[in-house]
C-alpha cells in the first residue's frame, strides 16, 4: 500500500497473476477465490460474439454459460425438428431417451469447470501458499495459454477427418452433427473441463511436490494442511463419475428393446474409467510422498535436536536430561508428537470412503448394464 492508502500497481499485477489458473484469468479482488474468474471457454465464446451479445442484452451470465446453453440446447431442438419435420425420421432422443443426458452433461461440464476452478483458487487461498512458498506464482500459471487452443485444434481436426472418412454413412443431420457441432461446440466444452481436471489431478500435485512448501504439522485435521487438495481431488473425480454414469446409460440404454451396443463403446468406457483412476492415484501418490518425505526429515531434525540436551540418549534405562533443559526437552517432545501424529495421506477416513465408492460405482453399473 502507498502512504495515501492507494493500492500499488505492482500489488494489482500480483493479484491478477495469482488469480490465473488452468487457462483462466481473474480480476483483482479481496481473495484468490473471486468469482469473476474467466475460463478459456469464456474467451473462446467471446471470439464468437457472445460477449457482445451479453453486453447488448445486459445478461449476467458468463460467456461460457450462454454459449453452451444456446448452442447445445439449440442444436438439440434443431436436430429433433429436422428429423421429424424434414426427414420424417424418429429422433435419437425418442429411440433412446437416455440421450437427453448428453446436453445435460455438457452444460454440467461447463458448470463443473467453473466450480472446480473456483475451488482450486480457494484451496490455494486456504492453504496460504502465498506465505508458505517463496514462489507462489508457480501454482497459478500451470497451463500455458496456447495449450487449450492446441488441444482444441487437434480434437476438432480429428473429428473433421473422421466425418470426411465416414461421410457416406451419415444422414444430413449426422453430417452437421459430426462435421460442425461435435468439433466446434462439444469439443471446446470437453477441452475446458479437461484442462481444469488435469490441473487439479496432475499439475498442481506435481508443482507442490517440487516446491519448497512445507507440511503444516500443526494441522488439526492431521493431514499436513493438505486437506483442501484432498477435497479438491475428490470433487474433480465426482464430476467424472457423473459423466461416466451418464455415458453408461446412454450407451447401454437399459430397458430399451433393439438397442445394440458396440464393443468399442464398452472399451472406451473402460479406458476412460482406468485413466481417471490413474489420475487420482497419481495425485494421492505424489502428496503421500511429499508428506512422507517431510515427516521423516522433520522427525530426524527434531530427534537430533533432542539428543543435544540428553546424555546417553540411546540407553533408555540410563539417559539423563541436562540441567536447565527440562522445558526444552518437553517442548521438543511435543513437537515430535505433533509431527508423528500427522497422517501420510492427504485425506480423512470419510474422504477415502467416498472416493473408493465413487471409483467402484461407475464400473459396477457398466458391468450390470452390459449383463442385462
C-alpha positions as CSV (number, residue, x, y, z in Angstrom):
1,X,0.0,0.0,0.0
2,X,1.1,3.6,-0.6
3,X,1.2,6.2,2.2
4,X,-2.1,7.7,0.9
5,X,-3.9,4.3,1.2
6,X,-4.0,3.6,-2.6
7,X,-3.1,0.2,-3.9
8,X,0.3,-0.1,-5.5
9,X,0.2,-1.0,-9.2
10,X,2.6,-3.9,-8.5
11,X,0.1,-5.3,-5.9
12,X,-2.7,-5.3,-8.5
13,X,-0.4,-7.0,-11.0
14,X,0.5,-9.6,-8.5
15,X,-3.2,-10.2,-7.7
16,X,-4.0,-10.7,-11.4
17,X,-1.2,-13.2,-11.7
18,X,-2.2,-15.1,-8.6
19,X,-5.7,-15.4,-9.9
20,X,-4.9,-17.1,-13.1
21,X,-5.2,-20.9,-13.3
22,X,-5.9,-23.6,-15.8
23,X,-6.2,-21.2,-18.8
24,X,-8.3,-18.8,-16.7
25,X,-7.9,-15.1,-15.8
26,X,-9.2,-13.2,-12.8
27,X,-9.5,-9.6,-11.9
28,X,-8.2,-8.2,-8.7
29,X,-10.3,-8.8,-5.6
30,X,-10.1,-9.4,-1.9
31,X,-9.5,-13.1,-2.2
32,X,-8.0,-15.5,-4.6
33,X,-11.4,-17.2,-5.0
34,X,-13.0,-14.2,-6.5
35,X,-15.9,-15.4,-8.7
36,X,-15.0,-13.1,-11.6
37,X,-12.7,-15.7,-12.9
38,X,-12.6,-16.2,-16.7
39,X,-12.1,-19.6,-18.3
40,X,-10.6,-20.3,-21.7
41,X,-14.1,-21.2,-22.9
42,X,-15.2,-17.7,-21.9
43,X,-12.6,-16.2,-24.3
44,X,-13.5,-18.7,-27.0
45,X,-17.1,-17.7,-26.7
46,X,-16.2,-14.0,-26.8
47,X,-14.4,-14.5,-30.1
48,X,-17.7,-15.8,-31.5
49,X,-19.5,-12.7,-30.4
50,X,-21.1,-14.0,-27.2
51,X,-19.5,-11.2,-25.2
52,X,-21.1,-8.6,-27.5
53,X,-24.5,-10.3,-27.1
54,X,-24.2,-10.2,-23.3
55,X,-23.3,-6.6,-23.3
56,X,-26.3,-5.7,-25.5
57,X,-28.8,-7.7,-23.6
58,X,-27.3,-6.9,-20.1
59,X,-27.3,-10.6,-19.1
60,X,-25.2,-11.5,-16.1
61,X,-24.3,-15.0,-17.4
62,X,-20.6,-15.7,-18.1
63,X,-20.0,-16.1,-21.8
64,X,-19.2,-19.8,-21.5
65,X,-22.7,-20.5,-19.9
66,X,-24.6,-18.6,-22.6
67,X,-22.5,-20.1,-25.4
68,X,-23.1,-23.6,-24.1
69,X,-26.8,-23.2,-23.4
70,X,-27.6,-21.6,-26.7
71,X,-25.5,-24.0,-28.8
72,X,-26.2,-27.3,-27.0
73,X,-29.9,-26.8,-26.3
74,X,-30.4,-25.1,-29.7
75,X,-28.8,-27.9,-31.6
76,X,-30.8,-30.5,-29.6
77,X,-34.1,-28.7,-30.6
78,X,-32.9,-28.2,-34.2
79,X,-31.9,-31.8,-34.7
80,X,-35.2,-33.1,-33.3
81,X,-37.2,-30.7,-35.6
82,X,-35.2,-31.6,-38.7
83,X,-35.6,-35.3,-38.1
84,X,-39.3,-35.1,-37.5
85,X,-40.4,-32.4,-40.0
86,X,-37.9,-32.6,-42.8
87,X,-36.8,-36.2,-43.0
88,X,-39.7,-37.9,-41.2
89,X,-37.3,-39.9,-39.1
90,X,-37.6,-40.9,-35.4
91,X,-35.1,-38.7,-33.5
92,X,-32.4,-40.4,-31.5
93,X,-33.9,-38.9,-28.3
94,X,-37.1,-40.9,-28.9
95,X,-35.3,-44.1,-29.8
96,X,-33.1,-43.7,-26.8
97,X,-34.4,-41.2,-24.3
98,X,-31.1,-41.5,-22.3
99,X,-29.5,-39.3,-25.0
100,X,-31.2,-36.4,-23.2
101,X,-28.4,-36.8,-20.7
102,X,-26.0,-35.6,-23.4
103,X,-26.9,-31.9,-23.3
104,X,-27.3,-32.1,-19.6
105,X,-23.8,-33.5,-19.2
106,X,-22.3,-30.8,-21.5
107,X,-23.9,-28.0,-19.6
108,X,-22.8,-29.7,-16.3
109,X,-19.3,-29.9,-17.7
110,X,-19.1,-26.1,-18.0
111,X,-20.6,-25.7,-14.6
112,X,-18.1,-28.2,-13.2
113,X,-15.1,-26.5,-14.9
114,X,-16.1,-23.2,-13.3
115,X,-16.8,-24.7,-9.9
116,X,-13.5,-26.6,-9.9
117,X,-11.6,-23.5,-11.0
118,X,-13.1,-21.6,-8.1
119,X,-12.4,-24.4,-5.7
120,X,-8.8,-24.6,-6.8
121,X,-8.4,-20.9,-6.2
122,X,-10.0,-21.2,-2.7
123,X,-7.7,-24.2,-1.9
124,X,-4.6,-22.0,-2.7
125,X,-6.1,-19.3,-0.5
126,X,-7.0,-21.7,2.3
127,X,-3.5,-23.3,2.3
128,X,-2.0,-19.8,2.4
129,X,0.6,-20.7,-0.3
130,X,1.5,-17.0,-0.7
131,X,3.2,-17.1,2.7
132,X,4.3,-20.8,2.6
133,X,6.1,-20.6,-0.7
134,X,8.9,-18.5,-2.0
135,X,7.4,-18.6,-5.4
136,X,3.6,-18.7,-5.2
137,X,3.1,-17.8,-8.8
138,X,4.2,-21.3,-9.8
139,X,0.8,-22.6,-8.6
140,X,-1.3,-20.4,-10.9
141,X,0.2,-20.4,-14.4
142,X,0.1,-24.2,-14.6
143,X,-1.0,-24.5,-18.2
144,X,0.3,-22.2,-21.0
145,X,-2.4,-20.1,-22.7
146,X,-1.7,-21.8,-26.1
147,X,-2.3,-25.3,-24.8
148,X,-6.2,-25.3,-24.8
149,X,-6.1,-23.9,-28.3
150,X,-3.7,-26.6,-29.4
151,X,-5.8,-29.4,-27.9
152,X,-9.0,-27.9,-29.4
153,X,-7.3,-27.8,-32.8
154,X,-6.3,-31.4,-32.6
155,X,-9.7,-32.6,-31.4
156,X,-11.6,-30.6,-34.0
157,X,-9.2,-31.7,-36.8
158,X,-9.5,-35.4,-35.9
159,X,-13.3,-35.2,-35.7
160,X,-13.5,-33.5,-39.1
161,X,-11.2,-36.1,-40.6
162,X,-13.5,-38.9,-39.2
163,X,-16.6,-37.1,-40.6
164,X,-15.0,-37.0,-44.0
165,X,-13.9,-40.6,-43.9
166,X,-17.4,-41.8,-42.9
167,X,-19.4,-39.2,-44.8
168,X,-21.4,-41.7,-46.8
169,X,-22.7,-43.4,-43.6
170,X,-24.2,-40.2,-42.2
171,X,-27.7,-38.7,-42.6
172,X,-27.9,-35.0,-43.3
173,X,-28.4,-34.3,-39.6
174,X,-25.5,-36.6,-38.9
175,X,-23.2,-34.7,-41.2
176,X,-24.0,-31.4,-39.4
177,X,-23.6,-33.0,-36.0
178,X,-20.3,-34.7,-36.8
179,X,-18.8,-32.0,-39.1
180,X,-19.8,-28.9,-37.2
181,X,-21.4,-29.4,-33.8
182,X,-19.1,-32.0,-32.4
183,X,-15.8,-30.3,-33.4
184,X,-16.8,-26.7,-32.8
185,X,-19.4,-26.9,-30.0
186,X,-18.8,-30.1,-28.0
187,X,-15.0,-30.2,-28.3
188,X,-14.3,-26.8,-26.7
189,X,-16.5,-27.7,-23.7
190,X,-14.7,-31.0,-23.3
191,X,-11.3,-29.3,-23.7
192,X,-12.2,-26.8,-21.0
193,X,-13.2,-29.4,-18.4
194,X,-10.1,-31.5,-19.3
195,X,-7.6,-28.7,-18.7
196,X,-9.1,-27.9,-15.3
197,X,-9.2,-31.6,-14.4
198,X,-5.6,-32.1,-15.5
199,X,-4.5,-29.1,-13.5
200,X,-6.1,-30.5,-10.3
201,X,-5.1,-34.1,-10.6
202,X,-1.7,-33.8,-12.2
203,X,0.0,-30.4,-12.4
204,X,-0.9,-29.0,-9.0
205,X,0.3,-32.0,-7.0
206,X,3.5,-32.2,-9.1
207,X,4.2,-28.5,-8.6
208,X,3.5,-28.8,-4.9
209,X,5.8,-31.8,-4.6
210,X,8.6,-30.0,-6.4
211,X,8.2,-26.8,-4.4
212,X,9.5,-25.5,-1.0
213,X,6.1,-25.5,0.6
214,X,6.4,-27.2,4.0
215,X,4.0,-29.6,5.6
216,X,1.7,-28.0,8.2
217,X,2.3,-30.3,11.2
218,X,0.0,-28.3,13.4
219,X,-2.9,-29.0,11.2
220,X,-5.9,-30.0,13.4
221,X,-7.0,-32.5,10.7
222,X,-3.6,-34.2,11.0
223,X,-3.2,-34.3,7.2
224,X,-0.3,-31.8,7.0
225,X,-2.5,-28.9,5.8
226,X,-3.3,-30.8,2.5
227,X,-7.0,-31.4,3.2
228,X,-8.1,-28.8,0.7
229,X,-6.2,-30.7,-2.0
230,X,-7.7,-34.0,-1.0
231,X,-11.2,-32.5,-1.1
232,X,-10.4,-31.0,-4.5
233,X,-9.2,-34.2,-6.0
234,X,-12.3,-35.9,-4.7
235,X,-14.6,-33.2,-6.1
236,X,-13.0,-33.3,-9.5
237,X,-13.4,-37.1,-9.7
238,X,-17.1,-36.8,-8.7
239,X,-17.8,-34.8,-11.9
240,X,-16.1,-37.6,-13.9
241,X,-18.2,-40.2,-12.1
242,X,-21.3,-38.3,-13.2
243,X,-20.1,-38.2,-16.7
244,X,-19.3,-42.0,-16.7
245,X,-22.7,-42.9,-15.3
246,X,-24.4,-40.8,-18.0
247,X,-22.2,-42.4,-20.7
248,X,-23.1,-45.9,-19.5
249,X,-26.9,-45.1,-19.5
250,X,-26.7,-43.5,-23.0
251,X,-24.6,-46.3,-24.4
252,X,-26.4,-49.4,-23.0
253,X,-29.9,-47.9,-22.9
254,X,-31.3,-50.1,-20.1
255,X,-34.9,-51.2,-20.8
256,X,-34.8,-50.3,-24.5
257,X,-35.5,-53.1,-27.0
258,X,-33.5,-53.4,-30.1
259,X,-30.7,-51.2,-28.9
260,X,-27.3,-52.6,-29.8
261,X,-24.0,-51.7,-28.1
262,X,-20.7,-51.9,-29.9
263,X,-17.6,-53.4,-28.4
264,X,-15.8,-50.1,-29.0
265,X,-18.3,-48.2,-26.7
266,X,-17.5,-50.6,-23.8
267,X,-13.8,-50.3,-24.4
268,X,-14.0,-46.5,-24.4
269,X,-15.8,-46.6,-21.1
270,X,-13.1,-48.8,-19.5
271,X,-10.3,-46.7,-20.9
272,X,-11.7,-43.5,-19.5
273,X,-12.5,-45.2,-16.2
274,X,-9.0,-46.5,-15.8
275,X,-7.5,-43.2,-16.9
276,X,-9.4,-41.3,-14.2
277,X,-8.4,-43.8,-11.6
278,X,-4.8,-43.4,-12.6
279,X,-5.1,-39.6,-12.3
280,X,-6.5,-39.9,-8.8
281,X,-3.8,-42.4,-7.8
282,X,-1.1,-40.1,-9.3
283,X,-2.3,-37.2,-7.2
284,X,-2.6,-39.2,-4.0
285,X,0.8,-40.9,-4.5
286,X,2.6,-37.6,-5.0
287,X,1.0,-36.0,-2.0
288,X,1.8,-39.1,0.1
289,X,5.4,-38.9,-0.9
290,X,5.5,-35.2,0.0
291,X,4.1,-35.9,3.4
292,X,6.2,-39.0,4.0
293,X,9.5,-37.2,3.0
294,X,8.9,-34.1,5.0
295,X,7.6,-36.0,8.0
296,X,10.8,-38.2,8.1
297,X,13.0,-35.2,7.6
298,X,11.4,-33.2,10.4
299,X,11.4,-36.2,12.8
300,X,15.1,-36.7,12.1
301,X,15.8,-32.9,12.7
302,X,13.8,-32.9,16.0
303,X,15.4,-36.1,17.1
304,X,18.9,-34.7,16.6
305,X,17.9,-31.5,18.5
306,X,16.5,-33.6,21.3
307,X,19.7,-35.6,21.7
308,X,21.7,-32.3,22.2
309,X,20.0,-32.0,25.6
310,X,20.2,-35.6,26.7
311,X,23.1,-37.7,27.9
312,X,23.2,-41.3,26.8
313,X,20.1,-40.9,24.6
314,X,20.3,-44.4,23.3
315,X,20.1,-46.0,26.7
316,X,16.5,-45.8,27.9
317,X,17.5,-47.0,31.4
318,X,20.4,-44.6,31.8
319,X,19.7,-41.5,29.8
320,X,19.5,-38.2,31.8
321,X,18.3,-34.7,30.8
322,X,20.8,-32.0,31.1
323,X,20.3,-29.4,33.8
324,X,18.0,-26.5,32.9
325,X,17.0,-28.3,29.7
326,X,13.8,-30.0,31.0
327,X,11.4,-27.5,29.5
328,X,13.3,-27.5,26.2
329,X,13.2,-31.3,26.0
330,X,9.5,-31.3,26.9
331,X,8.8,-28.8,24.1
332,X,10.7,-30.8,21.6
333,X,8.9,-34.0,22.6
334,X,5.5,-32.2,22.0
335,X,6.7,-31.1,18.6
336,X,7.8,-34.7,17.8
337,X,4.3,-35.9,18.8
338,X,2.7,-33.4,16.5
339,X,4.8,-34.5,13.6
340,X,4.4,-38.2,14.3
341,X,0.6,-37.9,14.5
342,X,0.4,-36.4,11.0
343,X,-1.0,-38.8,8.5
344,X,0.9,-39.6,5.4
345,X,-2.1,-39.4,3.0
346,X,-3.9,-36.1,2.3
347,X,-7.4,-37.3,3.2
348,X,-9.5,-38.2,6.2
349,X,-11.3,-41.5,6.5
350,X,-14.6,-40.1,5.2
351,X,-12.9,-38.7,2.1
352,X,-11.3,-42.1,1.4
353,X,-14.6,-43.9,1.9
354,X,-16.4,-41.6,-0.5
355,X,-13.6,-41.7,-3.1
356,X,-13.4,-45.5,-3.1
357,X,-17.2,-45.8,-3.5
358,X,-17.1,-43.4,-6.4
359,X,-14.4,-45.4,-8.1
360,X,-16.4,-48.7,-7.8
361,X,-19.9,-47.4,-8.7
362,X,-19.4,-46.5,-12.4
363,X,-17.7,-49.8,-13.4
364,X,-20.2,-51.8,-11.3
365,X,-23.1,-50.0,-13.1
366,X,-21.5,-50.6,-16.5
367,X,-21.0,-54.3,-15.9
368,X,-24.6,-54.6,-14.6
369,X,-26.0,-52.9,-17.7
370,X,-23.8,-54.9,-20.0
371,X,-25.1,-58.2,-18.5
372,X,-28.8,-57.3,-18.7
